[in-house]
Amino acid sequence: MNAQRLLTGAALAVTLMLGFWLARNALPPPIKFQPLQQGTDYSAQGITLTQMRADGKPRYRLRASALAHTLPDRLTRLTDPVLVVYPEHGPPVTLRSPSAILMPGDTIVHMPQQVVITRPDAQGHEIRVTTEDVTVDTRRQTATSSRPTRIQAPHAVTDGTGLNANFKQQTFDLLKDVHSVYTPIRPTR
């Protein structure tokens, strides 16, 4: 009986050693996952991002034909973005640009190229603001630029340098070098 136990124990030990050796030498090495340190973390085509208020109404909607999130800066780069800001009171404001950068935290959008901002006035006519290098704070619903800016309304064109826009208050303020041309409404006969 002792010899049988000894032989069984030896066979078990040889089987364990053989299994260990096979697992160590015959299997491929485990894959070591290294988190991405630099480059494009993820990308998407045809995206829509909507941020809602506590009351269930949209705060803003951001659409883009392409998106690329990069590391280590954690910036989201957008192609052909259209940003629609929905003030609590008043009409929505639309911003269009060839590119934009959504900063970490998803509340600041920087549009470094030409930007066209549109919204209807009280009579439903379009007000169009054209400028460059705009930074939008979607939480405060403001936009700023230090670049030359043109505001086109139904009967006036106003040019200046620098823009402070407050979408909640429905205002576009030019900061300096402001001049305007007003065209009165002509009565129809």
C-alpha positions in Angstrom: 0.0 0.0 0.0 2.9 2.4 0.8 4.4 1.7 -2.6 1.1 2.5 -4.3 0.8 5.8 -2.4 4.3 6.7 -3.2 3.8 5.9 -6.9 0.5 7.9 -6.9 2.2 10.9 -5.2 5.1 10.8 -7.6 2.7 10.6 -10.6 0.8 13.6 -9.2 4.0 15.6 -8.7 5.2 14.8 -12.2 1.8 15.8 -13.7 1.8 19.1 -11.7 5.4 19.9 -12.8 4.6 19.0 -16.4 1.4 21.2 -16.4 3.4 24.1 -14.9 6.1 23.7 -17.5 3.6 23.5 -20.3 1.7 26.6 -19.1 4.9 28.5 -18.7 6.6 27.5 -22.0 3.8 26.4 -24.4 1.3 29.3 -24.0 1.9 32.7 -25.5 3.0 35.4 -23.0 0.1 37.4 -21.5 -0.8 40.6 -23.3 0.2 43.6 -21.3 -2.2 46.5 -21.9 -0.6 49.9 -21.9 -3.0 52.8 -21.7 -2.7 55.3 -24.5 -0.4 58.2 -23.4 -0.6 60.3 -26.5 -2.7 60.5 -29.7 -6.3 60.0 -30.6 -8.1 58.2 -27.8 -11.4 57.8 -29.7 -13.1 59.3 -32.7 -16.6 59.3 -34.3 -18.4 60.5 -37.4 -21.7 62.4 -37.5 -22.1 63.1 -33.8 -24.7 65.0 -31.8 -24.2 66.0 -28.2 -27.1 67.5 -26.2 -26.7 68.9 -22.7 -30.0 69.2 -20.8 -31.1 71.5 -18.0 -32.5 70.2 -14.7 -36.0 71.0 -16.1 -35.5 68.6 -19.0 -35.1 71.3 -21.7 -31.9 71.5 -23.8 -29.1 73.9 -22.7 -27.2 73.4 -26.0 -26.9 70.9 -28.9 -23.6 70.4 -30.6 -23.5 68.6 -34.0 -20.3 67.8 -35.9 -19.4 65.8 -39.0 -16.4 64.3 -37.1 -14.9 64.2 -33.6 -11.5 63.2 -32.3 -10.7 63.1 -28.6 -6.9 63.4 -28.0 -4.5 62.7 -25.2 -2.7 63.9 -23.1 -4.6 67.3 -23.5 -8.1 65.6 -23.3 -9.4 68.0 -26.0 -12.2 67.0 -28.3 -11.6 68.4 -31.8 -14.7 68.9 -34.0 -15.0 69.2 -37.7 -17.8 71.4 -39.2 -19.5 72.0 -35.8 -23.0 73.6 -35.4 -23.6 74.7 -31.9 -27.2 75.7 -31.0 -27.5 77.4 -27.6 -31.0 77.5 -26.0 -31.5 80.4 -23.6 -34.2 79.9 -21.0 -36.1 82.8 -22.5 -35.8 83.9 -26.1 -34.9 82.3 -29.4 -32.1 79.8 -29.9 -28.7 81.1 -31.1 -26.8 79.1 -33.8 -23.0 79.2 -34.2 -21.3 77.6 -37.2 -17.5 77.2 -37.9 -15.2 74.9 -39.9 -13.7 73.6 -36.7 -14.0 73.8 -32.9 -12.4 72.4 -29.8 -14.5 71.2 -26.9 -12.5 71.7 -23.7 -12.4 69.2 -20.8 -15.6 69.5 -18.8 -17.9 70.0 -21.9 -18.9 73.6 -21.1 -16.3 75.6 -23.1 -16.2 75.5 -26.9 -13.4 77.3 -28.7 -14.0 78.1 -32.4 -10.6 79.3 -33.8 -11.6 80.0 -37.4 -14.4 82.1 -38.9 -17.7 81.9 -36.9 -21.2 82.8 -38.1 -23.7 83.4 -35.3 -27.4 83.8 -36.1 -30.6 84.3 -34.2 -34.0 85.8 -35.1 -34.8 89.3 -33.8 -38.2 90.2 -32.2 -39.9 90.4 -35.6 -38.4 87.0 -36.8 -35.7 88.6 -39.1 -32.2 87.1 -38.9 -29.4 88.9 -37.1 -26.1 87.6 -38.3 -22.7 88.1 -36.5 -19.5 87.2 -38.3 -16.2 87.1 -36.5 -13.2 84.7 -35.7 -11.7 83.0 -32.7 -14.8 82.7 -30.5 -14.9 81.1 -27.1 -18.4 80.0 -26.0 -19.3 79.2 -22.4 -22.3 77.0 -22.8 -23.2 77.1 -19.0 -23.2 80.9 -18.8 -24.5 81.1 -22.4 -21.9 83.7 -23.5 -19.5 84.1 -26.3 -16.4 86.3 -26.6 -13.9 87.3 -29.3 -11.2 89.9 -29.6 -11.2 89.9 -33.4 -13.0 92.2 -35.9 -16.7 91.6 -35.9 -19.7 92.5 -38.1 -23.3 92.5 -37.0 -25.9 92.5 -39.8 -29.5 93.2 -38.9 -32.4 93.9 -41.3 -31.7 97.6 -41.5 -28.2 98.1 -40.1 -24.6 96.9 -40.5 -22.3 97.4 -37.5 -18.6 96.8 -37.5 -16.2 96.8 -34.6 -13.4 95.0 -32.8 -14.1 92.5 -30.0 -17.4 90.8 -29.1 -19.2 90.1 -25.9 -22.4 88.1 -26.6 -24.8 87.2 -23.8 -27.4 84.8 -25.3 -29.5 84.8 -22.1 -29.9 88.6 -22.4 -30.1 88.5 -26.2 -27.2 91.0 -26.6 -24.2 91.4 -28.9 -21.8 94.1 -27.6 -18.9 95.3 -29.7 -16.0 96.5 -27.6 -14.2 99.2 -29.7 -13.8 100.9 -33.0 -17.5 100.6 -33.6 -19.2 102.2 -36.6 -22.6 101.5 -38.0 -24.7 102.1 -41.2 -28.4 102.3 -40.8 -30.8 102.0 -43.8 -34.3 103.3 -43.0 -37.3 101.3 -44.0 -38.7 102.8 -47.2 -42.5 103.0 -47.4 -44.1 101.0 -50.2 -46.3 102.9 -52.6 
